[in-house]
Amino acid sequence: VQVRFCESRAVRSRPATHLAVCCQSRQQAEQIKAQLAEWLQPRGLAISEDKTRVVHLSEGFDFLGFNIRRYGAKLLIKPSTAAIRRLRKRLATETRKLRGSNARAVIARLNPIIRGWAAYYRGVVSSKIFSELDNQLWWLTWRWACHSHSTKPKKWIARLDQAGTGDGPSFYVYNLQNQRAEKLGPLLTQAFT
């Protein structure tokens, strides 16, 4: 059951207050909703009817970037589809903006975004999502490297990707400013762990 509250009409500057309430039955949820409305009224707050929903947990609901849903006997909390879509779009936009920049600028721009998102969602069921995002980020950085080295053949760029310690592929991006290869893989791994 999800119940959302918003501030009174007189107070526009403060953000809305959100609340999710889980109950045993729809009848109990309606009773709690009425009790909360009574409790909020003297405080100058009101329930926003258009934003308030009463749903069964098997249907699930999105709340503050999380999807809360019961699958059989298990209650799983995952990052919501909308939150994942926003992050994918933001990463793609940022890497497009950074075309022509060196590896250090790309890492400096993407790392706080990835770290913040990973820190927010690491406490829920998200390892599969992190793996998918890691794959997407690899492709975004690959396209960035191909664009940055458009005169080089793909095999040359792929060789940079294989230039690790031999324990699997490590993504290296050649930094033209100081003629050094920057290892991007550990930073991405660190951001997703």
PyMOL commands that place a pseudoatom at each C-alpha (Angstrom):
pseudoatom trace, name=CA, resn=VAL, resi=1, chain=A, elem=C, hetatm=0, pos=[0.000, 0.000, 0.000]
pseudoatom trace, name=CA, resn=GLN, resi=2, chain=A, elem=C, hetatm=0, pos=[1.373, 3.404, -0.883]
pseudoatom trace, name=CA, resn=VAL, resi=3, chain=A, elem=C, hetatm=0, pos=[0.199, 6.661, 0.619]
pseudoatom trace, name=CA, resn=ARG, resi=4, chain=A, elem=C, hetatm=0, pos=[1.729, 9.952, -0.488]
pseudoatom trace, name=CA, resn=PHE, resi=5, chain=A, elem=C, hetatm=0, pos=[1.257, 13.294, 1.192]
pseudoatom trace, name=CA, resn=CYS, resi=6, chain=A, elem=C, hetatm=0, pos=[1.860, 16.794, -0.036]
pseudoatom trace, name=CA, resn=GLU, resi=7, chain=A, elem=C, hetatm=0, pos=[2.162, 20.045, 1.850]
pseudoatom trace, name=CA, resn=SER, resi=8, chain=A, elem=C, hetatm=0, pos=[-0.784, 22.411, 2.290]
pseudoatom trace, name=CA, resn=ARG, resi=9, chain=A, elem=C, hetatm=0, pos=[-1.613, 24.808, -0.522]
pseudoatom trace, name=CA, resn=ALA, resi=10, chain=A, elem=C, hetatm=0, pos=[-0.455, 27.774, 1.564]
pseudoatom trace, name=CA, resn=VAL, resi=11, chain=A, elem=C, hetatm=0, pos=[3.110, 26.443, 1.781]
pseudoatom trace, name=CA, resn=ARG, resi=12, chain=A, elem=C, hetatm=0, pos=[4.511, 26.123, -1.749]
pseudoatom trace, name=CA, resn=SER, resi=13, chain=A, elem=C, hetatm=0, pos=[8.246, 26.364, -1.092]
pseudoatom trace, name=CA, resn=ARG, resi=14, chain=A, elem=C, hetatm=0, pos=[8.666, 23.165, 0.934]
pseudoatom trace, name=CA, resn=PRO, resi=15, chain=A, elem=C, hetatm=0, pos=[8.942, 19.824, -0.878]
pseudoatom trace, name=CA, resn=ALA, resi=16, chain=A, elem=C, hetatm=0, pos=[6.206, 17.220, -0.652]
pseudoatom trace, name=CA, resn=THR, resi=17, chain=A, elem=C, hetatm=0, pos=[6.357, 14.652, 2.131]
pseudoatom trace, name=CA, resn=HIS, resi=18, chain=A, elem=C, hetatm=0, pos=[6.185, 11.047, 0.931]
pseudoatom trace, name=CA, resn=LEU, resi=19, chain=A, elem=C, hetatm=0, pos=[5.069, 8.060, 2.937]
pseudoatom trace, name=CA, resn=ALA, resi=20, chain=A, elem=C, hetatm=0, pos=[4.440, 4.409, 2.119]
pseudoatom trace, name=CA, resn=VAL, resi=21, chain=A, elem=C, hetatm=0, pos=[2.213, 2.410, 4.456]
pseudoatom trace, name=CA, resn=CYS, resi=22, chain=A, elem=C, hetatm=0, pos=[1.890, -1.381, 4.287]
pseudoatom trace, name=CA, resn=CYS, resi=23, chain=A, elem=C, hetatm=0, pos=[-1.309, -2.925, 5.626]
pseudoatom trace, name=CA, resn=GLN, resi=24, chain=A, elem=C, hetatm=0, pos=[-2.953, -6.338, 5.835]
pseudoatom trace, name=CA, resn=SER, resi=25, chain=A, elem=C, hetatm=0, pos=[-6.085, -5.469, 3.830]
pseudoatom trace, name=CA, resn=ARG, resi=26, chain=A, elem=C, hetatm=0, pos=[-7.557, -2.765, 1.603]
pseudoatom trace, name=CA, resn=GLN, resi=27, chain=A, elem=C, hetatm=0, pos=[-10.094, -1.922, 4.332]
pseudoatom trace, name=CA, resn=GLN, resi=28, chain=A, elem=C, hetatm=0, pos=[-7.297, -1.359, 6.855]
pseudoatom trace, name=CA, resn=ALA, resi=29, chain=A, elem=C, hetatm=0, pos=[-5.459, 0.812, 4.324]
pseudoatom trace, name=CA, resn=GLU, resi=30, chain=A, elem=C, hetatm=0, pos=[-8.532, 3.010, 3.824]
pseudoatom trace, name=CA, resn=GLN, resi=31, chain=A, elem=C, hetatm=0, pos=[-8.937, 3.358, 7.606]
pseudoatom trace, name=CA, resn=ILE, resi=32, chain=A, elem=C, hetatm=0, pos=[-5.300, 4.375, 8.059]
pseudoatom trace, name=CA, resn=LYS, resi=33, chain=A, elem=C, hetatm=0, pos=[-5.596, 6.831, 5.187]
pseudoatom trace, name=CA, resn=ALA, resi=34, chain=A, elem=C, hetatm=0, pos=[-8.584, 8.465, 6.918]
pseudoatom trace, name=CA, resn=GLN, resi=35, chain=A, elem=C, hetatm=0, pos=[-6.775, 8.545, 10.276]
pseudoatom trace, name=CA, resn=LEU, resi=36, chain=A, elem=C, hetatm=0, pos=[-3.705, 10.126, 8.689]
pseudoatom trace, name=CA, resn=ALA, resi=37, chain=A, elem=C, hetatm=0, pos=[-5.875, 12.752, 6.976]
pseudoatom trace, name=CA, resn=GLU, resi=38, chain=A, elem=C, hetatm=0, pos=[-7.352, 13.665, 10.385]
pseudoatom trace, name=CA, resn=TRP, resi=39, chain=A, elem=C, hetatm=0, pos=[-3.878, 13.814, 11.924]
pseudoatom trace, name=CA, resn=LEU, resi=40, chain=A, elem=C, hetatm=0, pos=[-2.508, 16.016, 9.119]
pseudoatom trace, name=CA, resn=GLN, resi=41, chain=A, elem=C, hetatm=0, pos=[-5.375, 18.541, 9.057]
pseudoatom trace, name=CA, resn=PRO, resi=42, chain=A, elem=C, hetatm=0, pos=[-4.473, 20.458, 12.283]
pseudoatom trace, name=CA, resn=ARG, resi=43, chain=A, elem=C, hetatm=0, pos=[-0.893, 20.693, 11.017]
pseudoatom trace, name=CA, resn=GLY, resi=44, chain=A, elem=C, hetatm=0, pos=[-1.949, 22.464, 7.838]
pseudoatom trace, name=CA, resn=LEU, resi=45, chain=A, elem=C, hetatm=0, pos=[-1.264, 19.464, 5.624]
pseudoatom trace, name=CA, resn=ALA, resi=46, chain=A, elem=C, hetatm=0, pos=[-3.561, 17.483, 3.369]
pseudoatom trace, name=CA, resn=ILE, resi=47, chain=A, elem=C, hetatm=0, pos=[-3.438, 14.207, 1.474]
pseudoatom trace, name=CA, resn=SER, resi=48, chain=A, elem=C, hetatm=0, pos=[-3.115, 14.677, -2.262]
pseudoatom trace, name=CA, resn=GLU, resi=49, chain=A, elem=C, hetatm=0, pos=[-5.853, 12.405, -3.615]
pseudoatom trace, name=CA, resn=ASP, resi=50, chain=A, elem=C, hetatm=0, pos=[-4.492, 12.400, -7.161]
pseudoatom trace, name=CA, resn=LYS, resi=51, chain=A, elem=C, hetatm=0, pos=[-1.084, 11.155, -5.939]
pseudoatom trace, name=CA, resn=THR, resi=52, chain=A, elem=C, hetatm=0, pos=[-2.387, 8.678, -3.355]
pseudoatom trace, name=CA, resn=ARG, resi=53, chain=A, elem=C, hetatm=0, pos=[-2.822, 5.065, -4.398]
pseudoatom trace, name=CA, resn=VAL, resi=54, chain=A, elem=C, hetatm=0, pos=[-3.871, 1.942, -2.567]
pseudoatom trace, name=CA, resn=VAL, resi=55, chain=A, elem=C, hetatm=0, pos=[-2.418, -1.096, -4.344]
pseudoatom trace, name=CA, resn=HIS, resi=56, chain=A, elem=C, hetatm=0, pos=[-1.744, -4.728, -3.603]
pseudoatom trace, name=CA, resn=LEU, resi=57, chain=A, elem=C, hetatm=0, pos=[1.930, -5.586, -3.133]
pseudoatom trace, name=CA, resn=SER, resi=58, chain=A, elem=C, hetatm=0, pos=[1.732, -8.180, -5.906]
pseudoatom trace, name=CA, resn=GLU, resi=59, chain=A, elem=C, hetatm=0, pos=[1.084, -5.275, -8.316]
pseudoatom trace, name=CA, resn=GLY, resi=60, chain=A, elem=C, hetatm=0, pos=[3.953, -3.305, -6.813]
pseudoatom trace, name=CA, resn=PHE, resi=61, chain=A, elem=C, hetatm=0, pos=[4.564, 0.427, -6.787]
pseudoatom trace, name=CA, resn=ASP, resi=62, chain=A, elem=C, hetatm=0, pos=[7.365, 2.913, -7.360]
pseudoatom trace, name=CA, resn=PHE, resi=63, chain=A, elem=C, hetatm=0, pos=[8.424, 4.995, -4.385]
pseudoatom trace, name=CA, resn=LEU, resi=64, chain=A, elem=C, hetatm=0, pos=[11.349, 7.446, -4.272]
pseudoatom trace, name=CA, resn=GLY, resi=65, chain=A, elem=C, hetatm=0, pos=[13.154, 5.726, -7.156]
pseudoatom trace, name=CA, resn=PHE, resi=66, chain=A, elem=C, hetatm=0, pos=[12.541, 2.205, -5.869]
pseudoatom trace, name=CA, resn=ASN, resi=67, chain=A, elem=C, hetatm=0, pos=[10.122, -0.422, -7.111]
pseudoatom trace, name=CA, resn=ILE, resi=68, chain=A, elem=C, hetatm=0, pos=[8.558, -2.335, -4.222]
pseudoatom trace, name=CA, resn=ARG, resi=69, chain=A, elem=C, hetatm=0, pos=[6.786, -5.521, -5.225]
pseudoatom trace, name=CA, resn=ARG, resi=70, chain=A, elem=C, hetatm=0, pos=[6.030, -8.974, -3.859]
pseudoatom trace, name=CA, resn=TYR, resi=71, chain=A, elem=C, hetatm=0, pos=[6.924, -11.910, -6.086]
pseudoatom trace, name=CA, resn=GLY, resi=72, chain=A, elem=C, hetatm=0, pos=[5.231, -14.975, -4.629]
pseudoatom trace, name=CA, resn=ALA, resi=73, chain=A, elem=C, hetatm=0, pos=[6.337, -15.096, -1.005]
pseudoatom trace, name=CA, resn=LYS, resi=74, chain=A, elem=C, hetatm=0, pos=[9.281, -12.701, -1.432]
pseudoatom trace, name=CA, resn=LEU, resi=75, chain=A, elem=C, hetatm=0, pos=[9.157, -8.926, -1.157]
pseudoatom trace, name=CA, resn=LEU, resi=76, chain=A, elem=C, hetatm=0, pos=[11.775, -7.425, -3.461]
pseudoatom trace, name=CA, resn=ILE, resi=77, chain=A, elem=C, hetatm=0, pos=[12.848, -3.800, -3.556]
pseudoatom trace, name=CA, resn=LYS, resi=78, chain=A, elem=C, hetatm=0, pos=[14.659, -2.841, -6.753]
pseudoatom trace, name=CA, resn=PRO, resi=79, chain=A, elem=C, hetatm=0, pos=[15.631, 0.350, -8.535]
pseudoatom trace, name=CA, resn=SER, resi=80, chain=A, elem=C, hetatm=0, pos=[12.607, 1.544, -10.496]
pseudoatom trace, name=CA, resn=THR, resi=81, chain=A, elem=C, hetatm=0, pos=[12.542, 1.324, -14.279]
pseudoatom trace, name=CA, resn=ALA, resi=82, chain=A, elem=C, hetatm=0, pos=[12.170, 5.103, -14.519]
pseudoatom trace, name=CA, resn=ALA, resi=83, chain=A, elem=C, hetatm=0, pos=[15.271, 5.646, -12.338]
pseudoatom trace, name=CA, resn=ILE, resi=84, chain=A, elem=C, hetatm=0, pos=[17.305, 3.242, -14.472]
pseudoatom trace, name=CA, resn=ARG, resi=85, chain=A, elem=C, hetatm=0, pos=[16.109, 4.941, -17.649]
pseudoatom trace, name=CA, resn=ARG, resi=86, chain=A, elem=C, hetatm=0, pos=[17.071, 8.374, -16.266]
pseudoatom trace, name=CA, resn=LEU, resi=87, chain=A, elem=C, hetatm=0, pos=[20.567, 7.165, -15.360]
pseudoatom trace, name=CA, resn=ARG, resi=88, chain=A, elem=C, hetatm=0, pos=[21.115, 5.519, -18.763]
pseudoatom trace, name=CA, resn=LYS, resi=89, chain=A, elem=C, hetatm=0, pos=[20.039, 8.696, -20.519]
pseudoatom trace, name=CA, resn=ARG, resi=90, chain=A, elem=C, hetatm=0, pos=[22.224, 10.869, -18.289]
pseudoatom trace, name=CA, resn=LEU, resi=91, chain=A, elem=C, hetatm=0, pos=[25.321, 8.698, -18.823]
pseudoatom trace, name=CA, resn=ALA, resi=92, chain=A, elem=C, hetatm=0, pos=[24.793, 8.727, -22.585]
pseudoatom trace, name=CA, resn=THR, resi=93, chain=A, elem=C, hetatm=0, pos=[24.306, 12.499, -22.594]
pseudoatom trace, name=CA, resn=GLU, resi=94, chain=A, elem=C, hetatm=0, pos=[27.390, 13.102, -20.462]
pseudoatom trace, name=CA, resn=THR, resi=95, chain=A, elem=C, hetatm=0, pos=[29.649, 10.890, -22.596]
pseudoatom trace, name=CA, resn=ARG, resi=96, chain=A, elem=C, hetatm=0, pos=[28.400, 12.638, -25.749]
pseudoatom trace, name=CA, resn=LYS, resi=97, chain=A, elem=C, hetatm=0, pos=[29.171, 16.021, -24.197]
pseudoatom trace, name=CA, resn=LEU, resi=98, chain=A, elem=C, hetatm=0, pos=[32.682, 14.820, -23.300]
pseudoatom trace, name=CA, resn=ARG, resi=99, chain=A, elem=C, hetatm=0, pos=[33.681, 13.881, -26.836]
pseudoatom trace, name=CA, resn=GLY, resi=100, chain=A, elem=C, hetatm=0, pos=[37.054, 15.387, -27.501]
pseudoatom trace, name=CA, resn=SER, resi=101, chain=A, elem=C, hetatm=0, pos=[37.929, 15.476, -23.795]
pseudoatom trace, name=CA, resn=ASN, resi=102, chain=A, elem=C, hetatm=0, pos=[40.711, 13.395, -22.322]
pseudoatom trace, name=CA, resn=ALA, resi=103, chain=A, elem=C, hetatm=0, pos=[40.184, 10.289, -20.185]
pseudoatom trace, name=CA, resn=ARG, resi=104, chain=A, elem=C, hetatm=0, pos=[40.748, 12.147, -16.928]
pseudoatom trace, name=CA, resn=ALA, resi=105, chain=A, elem=C, hetatm=0, pos=[37.878, 14.563, -17.721]
pseudoatom trace, name=CA, resn=VAL, resi=106, chain=A, elem=C, hetatm=0, pos=[35.570, 11.674, -18.625]
pseudoatom trace, name=CA, resn=ILE, resi=107, chain=A, elem=C, hetatm=0, pos=[36.361, 9.845, -15.397]
pseudoatom trace, name=CA, resn=ALA, resi=108, chain=A, elem=C, hetatm=0, pos=[36.067, 13.011, -13.312]
pseudoatom trace, name=CA, resn=ARG, resi=109, chain=A, elem=C, hetatm=0, pos=[32.622, 13.734, -14.772]
pseudoatom trace, name=CA, resn=LEU, resi=110, chain=A, elem=C, hetatm=0, pos=[31.156, 10.216, -14.724]
pseudoatom trace, name=CA, resn=ASN, resi=111, chain=A, elem=C, hetatm=0, pos=[32.576, 8.955, -11.435]
pseudoatom trace, name=CA, resn=PRO, resi=112, chain=A, elem=C, hetatm=0, pos=[30.432, 11.096, -9.068]
pseudoatom trace, name=CA, resn=ILE, resi=113, chain=A, elem=C, hetatm=0, pos=[27.290, 10.202, -11.021]
pseudoatom trace, name=CA, resn=ILE, resi=114, chain=A, elem=C, hetatm=0, pos=[28.034, 6.473, -10.876]
pseudoatom trace, name=CA, resn=ARG, resi=115, chain=A, elem=C, hetatm=0, pos=[29.143, 6.540, -7.229]
pseudoatom trace, name=CA, resn=GLY, resi=116, chain=A, elem=C, hetatm=0, pos=[26.076, 8.462, -6.108]
pseudoatom trace, name=CA, resn=TRP, resi=117, chain=A, elem=C, hetatm=0, pos=[23.667, 6.200, -7.954]
pseudoatom trace, name=CA, resn=ALA, resi=118, chain=A, elem=C, hetatm=0, pos=[25.429, 3.041, -6.730]
pseudoatom trace, name=CA, resn=ALA, resi=119, chain=A, elem=C, hetatm=0, pos=[25.463, 4.295, -3.131]
pseudoatom trace, name=CA, resn=TYR, resi=120, chain=A, elem=C, hetatm=0, pos=[21.734, 5.069, -3.233]
pseudoatom trace, name=CA, resn=TYR, resi=121, chain=A, elem=C, hetatm=0, pos=[20.733, 1.662, -4.629]
pseudoatom trace, name=CA, resn=ARG, resi=122, chain=A, elem=C, hetatm=0, pos=[23.340, -0.680, -3.144]
pseudoatom trace, name=CA, resn=GLY, resi=123, chain=A, elem=C, hetatm=0, pos=[21.141, -1.726, -0.227]
pseudoatom trace, name=CA, resn=VAL, resi=124, chain=A, elem=C, hetatm=0, pos=[18.446, -3.281, -2.407]
pseudoatom trace, name=CA, resn=VAL, resi=125, chain=A, elem=C, hetatm=0, pos=[18.248, -5.993, -5.073]
pseudoatom trace, name=CA, resn=SER, resi=126, chain=A, elem=C, hetatm=0, pos=[20.419, -4.332, -7.692]
pseudoatom trace, name=CA, resn=SER, resi=127, chain=A, elem=C, hetatm=0, pos=[23.371, -6.534, -8.698]
pseudoatom trace, name=CA, resn=LYS, resi=128, chain=A, elem=C, hetatm=0, pos=[21.771, -7.481, -12.035]
pseudoatom trace, name=CA, resn=ILE, resi=129, chain=A, elem=C, hetatm=0, pos=[21.020, -3.812, -12.760]
pseudoatom trace, name=CA, resn=PHE, resi=130, chain=A, elem=C, hetatm=0, pos=[24.592, -2.857, -11.811]
pseudoatom trace, name=CA, resn=SER, resi=131, chain=A, elem=C, hetatm=0, pos=[25.904, -5.492, -14.213]
pseudoatom trace, name=CA, resn=GLU, resi=132, chain=A, elem=C, hetatm=0, pos=[23.692, -4.181, -17.031]
pseudoatom trace, name=CA, resn=LEU, resi=133, chain=A, elem=C, hetatm=0, pos=[24.764, -0.598, -16.320]
pseudoatom trace, name=CA, resn=ASP, resi=134, chain=A, elem=C, hetatm=0, pos=[28.410, -1.673, -16.232]
pseudoatom trace, name=CA, resn=ASN, resi=135, chain=A, elem=C, hetatm=0, pos=[27.954, -3.187, -19.688]
pseudoatom trace, name=CA, resn=GLN, resi=136, chain=A, elem=C, hetatm=0, pos=[26.281, -0.049, -20.994]
pseudoatom trace, name=CA, resn=LEU, resi=137, chain=A, elem=C, hetatm=0, pos=[29.009, 2.137, -19.529]
pseudoatom trace, name=CA, resn=TRP, resi=138, chain=A, elem=C, hetatm=0, pos=[31.656, -0.020, -21.199]
pseudoatom trace, name=CA, resn=TRP, resi=139, chain=A, elem=C, hetatm=0, pos=[29.942, 0.534, -24.559]
pseudoatom trace, name=CA, resn=LEU, resi=140, chain=A, elem=C, hetatm=0, pos=[29.620, 4.263, -23.917]
pseudoatom trace, name=CA, resn=THR, resi=141, chain=A, elem=C, hetatm=0, pos=[33.327, 4.550, -23.105]
pseudoatom trace, name=CA, resn=TRP, resi=142, chain=A, elem=C, hetatm=0, pos=[34.173, 2.353, -26.100]
pseudoatom trace, name=CA, resn=ARG, resi=143, chain=A, elem=C, hetatm=0, pos=[32.234, 4.705, -28.382]
pseudoatom trace, name=CA, resn=TRP, resi=144, chain=A, elem=C, hetatm=0, pos=[33.917, 7.652, -26.684]
pseudoatom trace, name=CA, resn=ALA, resi=145, chain=A, elem=C, hetatm=0, pos=[37.341, 6.073, -27.343]
pseudoatom trace, name=CA, resn=CYS, resi=146, chain=A, elem=C, hetatm=0, pos=[36.422, 5.347, -30.982]
pseudoatom trace, name=CA, resn=HIS, resi=147, chain=A, elem=C, hetatm=0, pos=[35.310, 8.943, -31.425]
pseudoatom trace, name=CA, resn=SER, resi=148, chain=A, elem=C, hetatm=0, pos=[38.411, 10.304, -29.700]
pseudoatom trace, name=CA, resn=HIS, resi=149, chain=A, elem=C, hetatm=0, pos=[40.651, 8.148, -31.898]
pseudoatom trace, name=CA, resn=SER, resi=150, chain=A, elem=C, hetatm=0, pos=[38.674, 8.290, -35.123]
pseudoatom trace, name=CA, resn=THR, resi=151, chain=A, elem=C, hetatm=0, pos=[41.809, 8.015, -37.276]
pseudoatom trace, name=CA, resn=LYS, resi=152, chain=A, elem=C, hetatm=0, pos=[42.945, 4.811, -35.574]
pseudoatom trace, name=CA, resn=PRO, resi=153, chain=A, elem=C, hetatm=0, pos=[41.597, 1.379, -36.553]
pseudoatom trace, name=CA, resn=LYS, resi=154, chain=A, elem=C, hetatm=0, pos=[39.256, -0.421, -34.149]
pseudoatom trace, name=CA, resn=LYS, resi=155, chain=A, elem=C, hetatm=0, pos=[41.903, -3.113, -33.576]
pseudoatom trace, name=CA, resn=TRP, resi=156, chain=A, elem=C, hetatm=0, pos=[44.261, -0.448, -32.219]
pseudoatom trace, name=CA, resn=ILE, resi=157, chain=A, elem=C, hetatm=0, pos=[41.584, 0.704, -29.746]
pseudoatom trace, name=CA, resn=ALA, resi=158, chain=A, elem=C, hetatm=0, pos=[40.737, -2.920, -28.897]
pseudoatom trace, name=CA, resn=ARG, resi=159, chain=A, elem=C, hetatm=0, pos=[44.427, -3.540, -28.149]
pseudoatom trace, name=CA, resn=LEU, resi=160, chain=A, elem=C, hetatm=0, pos=[44.238, -0.779, -25.556]
pseudoatom trace, name=CA, resn=ASP, resi=161, chain=A, elem=C, hetatm=0, pos=[41.321, -2.670, -24.022]
pseudoatom trace, name=CA, resn=GLN, resi=162, chain=A, elem=C, hetatm=0, pos=[43.402, -5.863, -23.800]
pseudoatom trace, name=CA, resn=ALA, resi=163, chain=A, elem=C, hetatm=0, pos=[46.514, -4.176, -22.368]
pseudoatom trace, name=CA, resn=GLY, resi=164, chain=A, elem=C, hetatm=0, pos=[45.949, -5.333, -18.809]
pseudoatom trace, name=CA, resn=THR, resi=165, chain=A, elem=C, hetatm=0, pos=[47.573, -7.760, -16.461]
pseudoatom trace, name=CA, resn=GLY, resi=166, chain=A, elem=C, hetatm=0, pos=[46.201, -10.810, -18.229]
pseudoatom trace, name=CA, resn=ASP, resi=167, chain=A, elem=C, hetatm=0, pos=[43.389, -11.437, -15.736]
pseudoatom trace, name=CA, resn=GLY, resi=168, chain=A, elem=C, hetatm=0, pos=[40.709, -10.425, -18.229]
pseudoatom trace, name=CA, resn=PRO, resi=169, chain=A, elem=C, hetatm=0, pos=[40.059, -7.329, -20.255]
pseudoatom trace, name=CA, resn=SER, resi=170, chain=A, elem=C, hetatm=0, pos=[40.877, -4.020, -18.638]
pseudoatom trace, name=CA, resn=PHE, resi=171, chain=A, elem=C, hetatm=0, pos=[39.667, -0.905, -20.396]
pseudoatom trace, name=CA, resn=TYR, resi=172, chain=A, elem=C, hetatm=0, pos=[42.495, 1.509, -21.131]
pseudoatom trace, name=CA, resn=VAL, resi=173, chain=A, elem=C, hetatm=0, pos=[41.977, 4.857, -22.783]
pseudoatom trace, name=CA, resn=TYR, resi=174, chain=A, elem=C, hetatm=0, pos=[44.983, 6.572, -24.270]
pseudoatom trace, name=CA, resn=ASN, resi=175, chain=A, elem=C, hetatm=0, pos=[45.441, 10.028, -22.811]
pseudoatom trace, name=CA, resn=LEU, resi=176, chain=A, elem=C, hetatm=0, pos=[46.846, 12.318, -25.501]
pseudoatom trace, name=CA, resn=GLN, resi=177, chain=A, elem=C, hetatm=0, pos=[47.864, 15.150, -23.180]
pseudoatom trace, name=CA, resn=ASN, resi=178, chain=A, elem=C, hetatm=0, pos=[50.614, 13.414, -21.258]
pseudoatom trace, name=CA, resn=GLN, resi=179, chain=A, elem=C, hetatm=0, pos=[51.132, 10.302, -23.447]
pseudoatom trace, name=CA, resn=ARG, resi=180, chain=A, elem=C, hetatm=0, pos=[50.013, 7.857, -20.722]
pseudoatom trace, name=CA, resn=ALA, resi=181, chain=A, elem=C, hetatm=0, pos=[47.338, 5.184, -20.726]
pseudoatom trace, name=CA, resn=GLU, resi=182, chain=A, elem=C, hetatm=0, pos=[44.698, 5.714, -18.037]
pseudoatom trace, name=CA, resn=LYS, resi=183, chain=A, elem=C, hetatm=0, pos=[43.142, 2.572, -16.616]
pseudoatom trace, name=CA, resn=LEU, resi=184, chain=A, elem=C, hetatm=0, pos=[39.393, 3.166, -16.527]
pseudoatom trace, name=CA, resn=GLY, resi=185, chain=A, elem=C, hetatm=0, pos=[38.333, -0.323, -15.383]
pseudoatom trace, name=CA, resn=PRO, resi=186, chain=A, elem=C, hetatm=0, pos=[39.329, -0.072, -11.692]
pseudoatom trace, name=CA, resn=LEU, resi=187, chain=A, elem=C, hetatm=0, pos=[37.525, 3.234, -11.314]
pseudoatom trace, name=CA, resn=LEU, resi=188, chain=A, elem=C, hetatm=0, pos=[34.354, 1.800, -12.831]
pseudoatom trace, name=CA, resn=THR, resi=189, chain=A, elem=C, hetatm=0, pos=[34.674, -1.340, -10.707]
pseudoatom trace, name=CA, resn=GLN, resi=190, chain=A, elem=C, hetatm=0, pos=[35.220, 0.765, -7.598]
pseudoatom trace, name=CA, resn=ALA, resi=191, chain=A, elem=C, hetatm=0, pos=[32.150, 2.857, -8.418]
pseudoatom trace, name=CA, resn=PHE, resi=192, chain=A, elem=C, hetatm=0, pos=[29.908, -0.209, -8.766]
pseudoatom trace, name=CA, resn=THR, resi=193, chain=A, elem=C, hetatm=0, pos=[31.101, -2.053, -5.652]
for i in range(1, 193): cmd.bond("trace and resi %d" % i, "trace and resi %d" % (i + 1))
show_as sticks, trace
zoom trace
